[in-house]
Amino acid sequence: MENVDWDLLKILNICARHKNFLEAALEAGVLPPAFSKQIKRLEQQVGEELFERINGNACNKFTPAGFDLLKKTLKIEKLILGKID
């Protein structure tokens, strides 16, 4: 996993705060179709599915790989913001 776009990684953090992609897309300031495309781009960069799929559509439930990446991005975000020693 090299050269992953930080803006795309922040999507994971946004998704963790909301129960559905519509609310997450609104916080991100984009329409739901654009938000879905960002999720797909992130999954392509990471090389793994990060969200479970229902009928081919991502739902707001992390796969084990997605949850693991979420924990890492939250830690990085805290380091950037100076909230971890």
C-alpha positions in Angstrom: 0.0 0.0 0.0 2.1 2.9 -1.3 1.0 6.4 -2.2 -2.4 6.3 -0.7 -4.2 9.6 -1.0 -4.7 11.1 2.5 -7.9 12.8 1.5 -9.3 9.3 0.5 -8.1 7.9 3.8 -10.1 10.6 5.7 -13.2 9.0 4.1 -12.8 6.1 6.5 -12.9 8.4 9.5 -16.0 10.2 8.1 -17.7 6.8 7.6 -17.0 5.7 11.1 -18.9 8.8 12.4 -22.0 8.1 10.5 -24.5 5.2 10.1 -24.9 5.5 6.4 -23.0 6.8 3.3 -25.5 9.6 2.7 -24.7 11.3 6.0 -21.0 10.7 5.4 -21.2 12.1 1.9 -22.9 15.2 3.2 -20.1 15.7 5.8 -17.5 15.3 3.1 -19.3 17.9 1.0 -19.9 15.7 -2.0 -22.9 13.9 -3.6 -23.4 10.2 -2.8 -22.3 9.0 -6.2 -19.0 10.9 -6.0 -18.5 9.6 -2.4 -19.0 6.0 -3.7 -16.4 6.7 -6.4 -13.9 8.0 -3.8 -14.5 4.8 -1.8 -13.8 2.7 -4.8 -10.6 4.7 -5.6 -9.4 4.2 -2.0 -10.1 0.4 -2.2 -8.1 0.3 -5.5 -5.2 2.2 -3.9 -5.2 -0.1 -0.9 -5.8 -3.3 -2.9 -8.6 -4.6 -0.6 -12.3 -4.1 -0.1 -12.8 -1.9 2.9 -16.6 -2.1 3.1 -19.0 -5.0 3.0 -21.2 -5.2 -0.1 -24.9 -5.8 -0.3 -26.1 -6.5 -3.9 -22.9 -5.0 -5.2 -23.2 -1.8 -3.2 -21.0 -0.9 -0.4 -22.7 -0.5 2.9 -21.4 1.4 5.9 -19.9 -1.7 7.6 -16.2 -2.2 7.5 -14.5 -5.4 6.4 -11.7 -6.6 8.7 -9.2 -4.9 6.4 -11.3 -1.7 6.5 -11.5 -1.7 10.2 -7.7 -2.3 10.5 -7.0 0.6 8.1 -9.5 2.8 10.0 -7.5 2.2 13.3 -4.3 3.1 11.5 -5.7 6.3 10.0 -7.2 7.4 13.3 -3.8 7.0 14.9 -2.1 8.9 12.1 -4.7 11.7 12.4 -4.1 11.9 16.1 -0.3 12.1 15.5 -0.8 14.9 13.0 -3.0 16.8 15.3 -0.6 16.3 18.2 -2.9 14.3 20.4 -0.6 11.3 20.9 2.8 11.5 22.7 
